[in-house]
Amino acid sequence: MNLLRNILKPPIKSGFYHALISNHNNSPLLAKTHASHSCVSRFESTKAKQHARLCNHEEEDYDLNNFLQGLDFPGGRVAFTTQMKFISEYPEKRIPCYRVLDDDGYPVANSMYEQVNKETAVKMYENMVTLQVLDTIFYEAQRQGRLSFYLTSTGEEAINIATAAALMPDDVVLPQYREPGILLWRGFTVQEFANQCFGTKDDYGKGRQMPIHYGSKKLNYITVSSPIATQLPQAAGVAYSLKMDKKKACVVAFTGDGATSEGDFHAGLNFAAVMEAPVMFICRNNGWAISTPVTEQFRSDGVVIKGQAYGIRSIRVDGNDALAVYSAIRAAREMVIREQRPILVEALTYRVGHHSTSDDSTKYRPPQEIDHWRTARSPLGRFRKWVQRNGWWTDREEDELRGRVRKQVLSAIQVAEKMEKPSLTELFSDVYHETPSILNEQEKSLRETIKRHPQDFPVDVPL
């Protein structure tokens, strides 16, 4: 048995990844990972891999004799057992959540994390503040009737910015709709955000998308799609194309806990696992899918356990801890690219804001609960305490930053409101390489309708 364990030891890694693997007994980050890495990467059948199961934690169920006399079944060899044992519907213990900073911004004793220098830490915090201010003002603009719709990332700023900081520019992001921080980190300007939300002529989507449905080919950020979870199977396909092209990059696909109830979530994970696509699935488990609590969505131990069902390495991380998110995503990205296999990250956070401007979350959540997460559990507050304690940030810099960003956002809104809208022609362009006759007929019909009923058509849209 000991000989088999030695044979199945993983190859030595370097850097932070190696430190996590070699010290997994003291770190929650990759404690589960080491077990799966020690075993064979997949449950391949027959003799060359017949001892792989012996490295499983439940060794008593797979003793050597039973395993050698087991069933060589498609998908992998299965040991026999004389015990009638059903797999429990619940694990004995819930999967722990990786954390670095406590609520007061102090590193937890013996925590393992990626070291962050002053420049990176300050940029992360500044981006988190910028995202918060931008969300606040855009939300207010919608309430004033200047926008048709808006959706904030309040309470989830750490997942946005820490993830963006841990990725590389060539990594392709397929977002849901609470990830504008990825764009912000990569250089998307406040004016570009405003152009999209107000549907101006400079909007890259030419005014054909709802507000907050951002996209940027330049920044490898696939345009947000309204239907829930459709981006997950697409992400698996994009990742497989990177693998075929031997790119040293990965795909990162975001989703919320509500999307795990969609069929596309399961199809995407299964496809990625089977094809061994280099994609990282990040689930923002914020406790509520619009008005549905997670307790009414699934009976499993959150989302992280679902990865194991599909043969995907997974980790649960404190989504309100910027250092924990940054360290976990950095380690996950290295594994995804090195091993060309998917990973699932469940980030436990809390949606402090309403689901969108079409929602009033106080109808289904206690206001006291929301206030607690907004103040005591704020990801900005926790990270600011850590940055400030390191001597990298001051109250004066805080005031200056918030004032400066507020002016930028207000100015961008004023510019966007005065900017010309995309022309009517743009409604029919870019759909096909050569415009089909039926589309030409539709445009002709629309223009005739406008001539008959000009009072029903927006005056600020050029014909």
N, C-alpha and C positions, 0 to 999 in steps of 0.2 A: 504494500500500500504506500509506504513512504517513498519507495523507488518510483512508483507511478506519479506521485505528486511532484517529485523532482524533475521527472521527464516532462511534465506538463507545465512547468513554470513559464511565465510569460517572458518575452525578451525584455532586456533592460532598456528603459526609455531615458530621455535626458530632461533636464530642467524641471519646471514645476510639475509637469506630468509625471516624471519619474518620482519626484518627492511624494506626490499623492499616492501613487501605486505602492511605493515602498513603506509608507507610513499609514496605510489604510486603517489599521487598527485604532489609530488616534484621530482619524478624520472621517466625518460623515460624508464627505464629498464623493469619495470613490470606494467606500467600503463595499458597496454592492457591486461596483464595477470590477473590482479585482477578482471576485469569484467567477464572474462571467468571462473575464479575460483569461483566467487560468484554464478554463475549459476550452474545448475546440470552438471555433467561431460559429459553426453551425452543426446541427445534429446529423452529420453525415453517416451513412450506413457503412457497415461491415468492419472487416478485421483491422484495417489500418487505424481506425478510430475507436475500436471496441472498448478501450479502457476510459474513454473520455468521461463517462458518467460518474466515474469513481471520485472525481473531484467535487461532486455536488455536496452541498451542506448536509443533506439527509443520507449520509453514507450507510446508515443502518438498513435503509430500504434497498440498497444496491450492493450487497456484498458480492465478492468476486465470483463465487460459484453461480449465484443466481444470474449475474450479468452474462457470464460466458455461456450459460444455457438459455439466454433470453431469446427474444424474437427479433430477427433481423427484418425490420419492417421498413417500407418506403418512408424516407424522412429521417431515419435513424434507428439504431438498435435500442430495444426496450427491454429492461430487466424484468424477470418474473418475480413475484412475491406471493407467499402463501397467506398473507394477511389481506382481508377485505377492508381496504381503507379508502374512504372517499376524501377527495380534496376539499378542504374546508372552504366555505364561501367567504370567510373573512380570515386575514392573517392574524396570528396571535398578537402581533404588535403592529401598529401603524408605521409606515415607512417614515423615518425621521426627516426633518427639514434642515438642509445645510444653511448655516448662519455664521456670520463673522462679527458683526456689530450688534451690541445689545441696544435697547431702546434709548439709552443715553449716549450712544455713539462711541462706547468703549469696545475695543476688540475683546471677544470672548476668550478666556484662557485656553491655551493650546489650540486655538483655531488656525487652520492652514488656509492661506489665501495668496493670490498673486499680488506682489508688491506694486503699488501705484505711486509714481513720482508726483511732484508738486504740479507740474504742467498739466498732466493728464487729469489729476484730481480736481484742479481748479476749473478746467474746461468742462469736466463732467458736471460739476455743481452749477456752473454758469448756464449750461445748456438745460439742466433741470429747472432752474429758475425761469429761464426764457420760455420754456414750454409751458410752465404754469401760468405765467403772465399772459402769454399768447392765448391760451385756452380761456382764461378769465375774460379777457376783452372781447374775443370773438363770440363767446357765449352771450355776453351782454349785448353785443351787436345784433345777434339773432333775436333776443328778447325785445329789442327796439324795432324789429321789423326790417332790418337792413340785410339780413341773411334769411334764407328759407329754412335752413337746417344746420345744426352743429352738434358735435359730439366731443366731449373732453377726455383727456387722459389723466385727470386729477386722481392722485393716489397711486398711479402706475408709472410715474416719471422715472423711477429707478430702473424698471424693466426696459423702458425705451432707451435711455441714455447709456446705461451700463452695458447693455447688449451691443449698442452701436459702437461703443469704445472698444469692445473686445473683438469686433469683427474687422475684416480688411475690406478695402474699397471694391475689390473684385468679387466679393461674396454677394450673391444675388438674394434680394429680400422679396418675399411674397407676403405682404402685410395683411392684416384684417382691417381694422379702422381705428385702432388706438396706438399706432406706431409712428406718428409724425416725428417723434424724437430721432428716429433713425435718419430721416431726411435732414433734420436740423443739424445733426452731428456731421453729416457728409457735405454740408455747405448750402443746402436749400435756404434761400433768404426769406425773411419775413414778408417781403413783397411778393415772392412767388407763392407763399401760402395764401396771401390775400387775393392774388389773381385767380387762384383756383376756386376759392370759396365764393368769390363774387362773379365768377364766370366771365372774365374779361377777354379781350382779344389776345392777350399774352398768356392766357391759361393754356398749358400744354395739352389739355383735353378739349380745348376749343369750346368750352362751355357746355359740353355734352354729358357731363357727369354731375352727380350731386355734390354739394360742398363736402369737404374733408376726404374726397376720393382722389387723393394725390397720386402722382406717378412721375417718375423721372428715368428716362432711358440712360441719361448721362450718369446718374448715381446708382444704377443697377437696382432700382426700386420699382417693381412691377405695380402698375396702377391698381388701386383698391377696387375690389368688386363687391357689390352689395350683397349678393346671395351668400349665405353662411357656409363656410367650409369648402367652397369650390376650389380655393387656392391650394388645398392640401394635395390632392392627386396631381395637380399641375406642378406643384413643387417637386414631387417625386420624379416627374418626367424631366423637368429642367435639370435636376440634380444628376439624373442618369445621362443627360447630354453632356454635362461637365465631365462626367466620368469617362464617357466615350472619347472626349477630346483631350483627356489627360490633363485637365486644368487643376492647378493647385488652389482651388477655391471650393466653397460649399454653398448650398442653398439654405436659407433660413426662412421658415414659414411660421407665421404667428396665427394663433387662434385663441378664442376664449373658451371657458368651460362649457358654455352652451353649445358650441360647435361639436363637442364630443358626442352629442346626441344625434348628430347628422351622419348619414351613411358615408359621406365623402371623407369624414375623419377616419373611419375604419378602412375604407378603400385606400386612402393615401398612405396610411401607416403600413398596411399589409403589402402594398406595391413596393414601397421603399425598402421594406425588410427583405422581401423575396429577391428583389433586383439588386440589393446592397447598394442603394443610391446614397451619395454623400449629402444628406439633408438633415438639418436640425429642426425638429418640430418644437416650438415654444408655446406652451399653453399658459395663458394668463388666467389662472383660476382665481377670479375675484369674488367668488361666492354667490354671484347672482347672474343668471342669464336673463337680462331685462328684469322681469319680476319673479322669476322662478329660482328658488334657492337650490343649491347643489344637492341638498337632502332629498329633493323631489325629482332630481335628474338621474342619479345613479346610486347604487348601493355599494359600489366598490370603494376602496380606499383612495378617494380622489381620482386624479387622472394619471399619476405616475405609474400606477400598477398596470394600466392598460398597455403600456409599452412592453412589459414582459410577456403579455399574452400574444403579442405579435413577434416576439423575438428581437425586441429593440432595447438596447441599453438605455437606462433612464435615471433621472435624478430629480429630487424635489428640493427646491431652493426658496429661501425667504425673498420674495419679490420686492419687499420694502427695504432690503439691505443692498445698497448699491455695490458694496465691495464683494458680497457673496455672489450677486448676479454676475458681476464682471469676472470673477475668478472661475465660476462654473462655466460660463460661456466660453472663456478662453480655453479651458481644459477640454470642453466638449468639441470646440472647433478643431483643435489639434487631433483629437481622436477620429472625428468624422473624416478629415482629410487624409490622415495617416492610414487609417484602416478602410476607408471608402465604405463606410456603413452608417446608417442613420442613428440618431440619438433623440430621445424625447426628454424635454425639460418641462417640469411643472413648476411654475412660479406662483407661490401663494401670496396674494396681495389682497386689495380691497378696493372696489370701485366707489370712491368717495362721492363723485358726482352722480347726477342722474344718468340713466343709460344714454339718453340723448335729450335734445330739446323737446322731444315728443313724449317725454316720460316725467312722472313725479314719483321719485323713489320713496318719498315719505309715506306713500300710501301702503307700502308693503315692508318698509324697514323702520325700526325705531330711530327717531332723530338722535337720541343719545348714542346709539351705536355708530352712526355716521360721524358725529362730532368726535367720538373717541378715536376713530381711525384718522380723522383729519388732523388731530392735534397730537395725541400721545404716540401714534404709530406712523406719523408722517415720514415718508422716505426722504424728503428734503431736510426735515428737521434733524433726523438721525445722521445723515451724511454731512450736513453742515457742522454739527458738533464735532465730528471726527476731523474734518478739514480745518476747522477753526482751532481745535486743540493742537494741531500740528503746526500752528503759526502761519498757515497759508491763506487765511481769510479774516476779514475784520467786519465789524458792524457798519463802518463807513463804506466799505466796498459793497456791502449788501445793499445799502440805500442807493448808492450810485448806480449799481447794476439794474435794480428794479425800476428806477426812474428812467434810465436810458432805454431799456427795453420797452417800457410803456409808451414812450414817445415814438419809438420805431413802429410799434404795432398800430398806434393811432394814425400815424402818418401814412402807413401802408394802406390802411382802410380808406382814408380820404382819397388817396391816389386811385385805388381800385374802383371806388364808387364813381369817379369822374371819367374813368377810362371807357373807351368804346367797347361794345360787345362784339363777339364774332359775327361775321355776316351770315345771312341765311344760307349761302352756298356751302358754308362749312358743315352744315347739318348733313349734307349728302356726300361730302368728300371723304377720302381715306378709308372707305368701306371696301372697295374693290380696286384692283389695279386698273381695270377698264370698267367704267361705269355701265352697268347693264341697262337695258331699255326701260325696265320696270321702275328703276330708281329715278330715271329721267322723267318718267310719267308722274311719279309721286311729287317730284319737285315742281313740275308744271302745274299740277293740281293744287298744291299748297299756295303757289303764287297767285293763281286765279282766285282762290278763296280769300286771300289777303286783300285783293283788289275789291272784292265784293263786300268785305267786312273789315275795313281798315281800323275801325275803332276797337276791334278785339285783338289787335296785334300790338306787341310792345313797340313803342316809338323809338326806343334806343337801340334797336337791332337793325343794322344796315341790311337793305335788301340786295 
